[in-house]
């Protein structure tokens, strides 16, 4: 070995190092994979198997990188190899500092990959994200730009979000704005994000430009879900609050365009425009904007919003001006005396002017508000009259307002009445003692095209009353004659195709005033002619008829007054004619009494022929009173009898009471028996029950005990013992005083029978079943079904049990004692005794007490001849 040459020694060393390197890179398990890739160097699957083998063996990263590099040298166009390789290289530097050289090696790997993979967006995206993490701003921006140039435009939407995220994460506003502008050329829908960024960096002029572009877009909603209206609001707010920073747009025209476009935000936009000038220091222009807005808005809400803002601005401006003047005063104390005095005087004038401006604004508020309401509806008569009142101290303005109102208001569109404006206009001249102008105004008002006859009639009536106030009744009568004159051709009152002037002759308001004027200033004949004309036109009301008749009565024309009543009766039907009939009959009876009895009877019969039950009672009573005072009692009774069936149901009881009282007074108590019987038949149960008690009491008074007992028995059918206990107490008291043992038993039997009858009622059975829902029923346990499906069986069982109990009670009451039956004729007891000397003291009428009382009664055996064959059957 020592004799070897230097060349041989060097070669041996090289071989040893090579063997050592190979042993570091390759292991025995890799031989098979190496042979495979030597045989198939272009097989992607072979390379991937080899790489996966290395990863499973947890080979060092350098060995795996070497295998990747060898594979990419053979297959440089394989996307899968490059993607896996780059991802593997990124994992190796995750825990290292970005300044570590390993990052640069990974960047180089990406650059080598992009030589072949420049059309693959995923490689570019991951490379850009990797560079972003390294905070390499310039290099990252250039790579983003390269990716956008390399990739087709259809894939740019995958790169741009990362690019925007990158530039906005760094404070490079100029670069970001330029990137955003390029971005919006491809995707303009993300313009709102650009606006938000511009606001964030205080580039408000650019933000306003971008917002203007969004506003002019025709889309109903933006990408962030905002409406065009919301974008307008943002733009106006941005412009108005930053006038010094937004200079590239015509702010005034933009906001005015919004005012015309969005009618529901007019007040807000006007305030924004004024605020724009206020913040810009142009106070006079802001004042002009406020004044312009106050005379242009059409809603009270917008007016209130603008006026409040205007008032606050004026108040602040006045206070600021005064502070400024005061400061100038103190700053000029050292000047000459004359200049100081002049300056002080000018400052005082400015103070007064500012205060006057503010006060003038507040004084104008009602008038400005009225102008808003009239712009909203120029045909509002109420607001025109209010406007006249606002000009109360300015007579000239009032006249101008009246003239403008009557020119503007159209009757077909009016709110309120145009006639009220004409009337108020004429009264204004009257108050100013300008009577001729007032008459001319009324004449003009009469020619206006009203929609309703009543409006024209109001003007006529006010015109006539105006003449009467100024002591000119003859002119007033002539006006009434003009107003009531017939038109050239007859028209219908409700024919709206005809002008109201042609239909005025049928206006009741005009004719009523005409009649009043004739009564006050005319003759009897003229007044009668007016009333007759009203009746002929068939426009009279019951009040007109009554007034006509009353006028004739006051002038002692009684028969003519009665004829007027009869004409009114012929005009109207029930129930309107009721008032006329009532007054007519009262007046007739007052006038003639019983002198014209047959005529009065005919009138009453004619009145009652078609009289509704609602008005019948008082008329029948008046008719009966006539017969009582001047006729025959028999006729009066007949009338009362008719009245009991002619009146309403709720008045029948009162009518029967009156009938009974009158019959008692005229013929005595016995005459009232058929009346009571009829009342009991026709009245409802409650009133029939009360009437029966009164009937029985009456018979008891007459000593007819049997008749009274029969009435009680008859009435008991509608008296449930549990509900109407008072009736049974009354009957018990009656039997105690006037009955005997048999009658008491009969009463108790009837009571049990009635109670049993009512117990079979379905509703009562249901109530009893509900009350016994807990379980046991009178000592017997009912086993309730265990399931909800057997509920009906449970109810049936309870109903059967209750029926059996009621039957048992009835049977025990009849057959549980030594008395076997009750004779049917027991309720017919022939006895004239009104007071029973042997009174029976009956305590309670419960079943047990009744049975005890019955046990104490002495009984005898019934003869066999009475019972006959029944006795034999009983013994058997």
C-alpha positions, 0 to 999 in steps of 0.5 A: 500500500505504501508503494502505490502511486499518488494517482492511484491513491487519489482515485481510491479516495474518490471512490471511497467518497462516492461510495459514502455519498451513495450510501447517504442517498440510497439505501438497500430498499431503494434499489428496486425503485431505482431499477424501475425508474431506470427502466421507465424514466418517463413513467410518472407513476414510478416516480410517485411510488419512489417519492411515496416510499421515501416519505414512508421511510421518513427519509431526510428532506434533502433526499426527497427533494433530490428525487423530486428534482430528478423526476422533474428533470425527466418530466418537466411538464408534469403539473402533479409533480410540480404541485406536490414538490412546491407544497413539500418545499413550503412545508419545510420552511413553515417554522422558519423566519421569513429572512431565512435563505430557505425561503429564497430557495423555495422562491427559486423553485417557484420561478423554475416551475412557472417556466413550464406551469405559467398557465396554471392559476393554482401555482400562481395563487400559491406563489403569490400567497407565499410571497405575501407572507414574506412581506416582499411588497414590490416582488409580490406586486410584480408577481401578481402583475406577471400572473395577470399577464400570463393567465387568460382573462377568464381566470383573472377573477381567481387572482384579483381577490388575492391581489386586492387583499395584498395591496389593502393590507399595506399602507400604499394608497397610490398603488392600491388606487391604481390596482383598484382601478384596473380591478374595476375594469374587469369586475365593476360590481365591486366598486362599493369596496373601492368606495369604502377603501377611499373613505378609509384613507380619506380620499373623499373626492375619489369616493364621491366620484365612484359613488356617483358612478354607482348612483347612475347605474340602472341596477335596483340593488348594489352588490352590498344590497343597497338601493339607489336611494341609499346610495344617493343618501350616502353621496349627498351626505358625503358631499354636504359634510366635506365641501372642502374635500370634494371638488371634482363634482358639481355638488349643487346639481347632484343634490338637486337632481336627487331632490327631483328624483326622490320625492320622499326625501326632499327635506333631507336633501334640501338640508344636505344642500344647505349644509354643504354651503354652510360648511363651505362658509357660504352662509348667504347662499345657504340662506337662499337655499333654505328660502327656496326649499321653504317655497317649493316643498309640498309636504308638512313633514319636509317643511318641518324638517327644513324649517327647524334646520333653518331656525337653528342655522339662523340662531347660530348665525345670529349668536356668532355674529354678535360674538364677532361684533363684541370682539371687534368692539374690544379690539378697537377700544384704542381708536379715535373716539369718532371712529369708535362711535361710528363703529358702535352704531354700525354694530348695533345696526347689525345686531338689530338686523340679525335679530330682525331676520330671526324674528321675521323667520319665526313670524313667517312660519304659519304663512309658510306652512299654509303655503305648503298645504296649498301647494299640496292641494290648491283646491283646499278651501279651508286652507285658503280661509286660514291664509286670509286670517293670517293676513289679518293686519294686511287688508290688501293681502286679504283681498288678493288672497280671496281673489286668488282663492276663487280663481284657483279652487275648482268645485269638482276638486274642492276640499271644503266648499268654494261657497264658503270662500265666496261668503267669507269674501262678501262678509269681508267687504261688509265688515269694511262697510263696502256694501256695493262690493259685497253685493257684486261679490255675492252676484259673482258667487251665484254664477260659480259652477258648484257641484252641489245645489246646497252650495249655491243655496248657501250663497243665496241664503247668505245674500238674503240675510245680508240684505236683511241685516241692512234693513232691506227686506223688499230686496231680500224678497226679490232675491228669493223670487229670483232664486225660486223661479222655475228654469226654462225647462223642468229638471230633476233635482239629482240630475248632475248633468244639469247646472246647479242653477237650474236645479235650485228651485227645488232646494228646501233650504231656499224655500224654508228661508223664503217661507220665514221671510214671508211670515216675517215681512209678507202677507198671509196669502203670500206665505200660504202660497209659498208653503203650498208651492213647497208641498206641490214640489214635493220637497216638504219635510214633516217640520215644514208641514208642522210649521205651516199648520202652526202658522195657520193656527196662529192666524186662527185658520184652524180648518186650513191648518188641519188640511195642511196636516192632511196634506202632509199625511198624504205626502209621507209614510210610516214612520216619518208620518208619525210626528204629523199624526201625533200633533194633528190628533192632539190639536184636533182633540184640543180644538173640538174635544167631543164635538166631532166624535165621529170625525175624530174616530175616523181620524184615529182609525185612519191613523191606526190602519197602517201604524207600525207596532213601534208607534201604536201604544201612545196612539191607542191610549190617546184613542181610548182616552177620547172614548173614555171622556166623550164616547162609550166605555164599551168602545174604550174597552174594545180599543184597549183590547185591540191595543194588546195585540197591536203593540210591540212584544215588550209593551204588551205587559204594560198594555195589559196592566193599563187594560186591567186597571181601566176595566177594574175602574169601569166594570169591576174585578169580575170583568178582568177575568177574560183579560187575565186569561188572554194575557196569560196565553199571549205573554212570554213565560216570565210575564205570564207567570207574574200575571197568573200570580196576580190573577190568583190573588184577584180570585183570592180577594173575591173568595174564589179559592178553587179558581185561585187554586186552579190558576196556581195549578195551571201556572205551575207547568212553567215554574221550575221549583229550583228556579222559581221558588217564589211561586211555590212559596206563594202557593204554599202560603195560599194552601196553608191559609185556605187548603187542607191535607188533600190540597197540600198533597196535591200541591206537593204531587204537582211540584214533584211532577213538575220537577221530574219533568224539568229533570228530563231536560237534556241541558239539566241532565248534562249539568248534573252529569258534569257536577258528578264527574268526580265519581259516585252518584248518590251512594252507588259507585259508577265505575268509569271507563278507563279509556277516552273511547268509553266516554260516551258509555260513561255519560249514558250510564250516568244519565240512566242512573239519574233517570232511575233516581228521579223515577224512584223518588216519584214512585216512593212519594206516591206508593211509599206510604199507606196512601195507595193513590190520589183521586183525580178530583181532589183539586176540585174541592167545594168549599166556600170557606176563605179561612181554614180554622185548622191550618196545617203547618208545613215547614219544608217541602223536601221529600223526607219531610213530606214523607214524615208529614204523610206518615202522621196522617190518620188513614182508613181502609178504602171500601172494596166497593170503591176500588172494585176489581183493583182491590182484588188484584192488590190482595193477590 
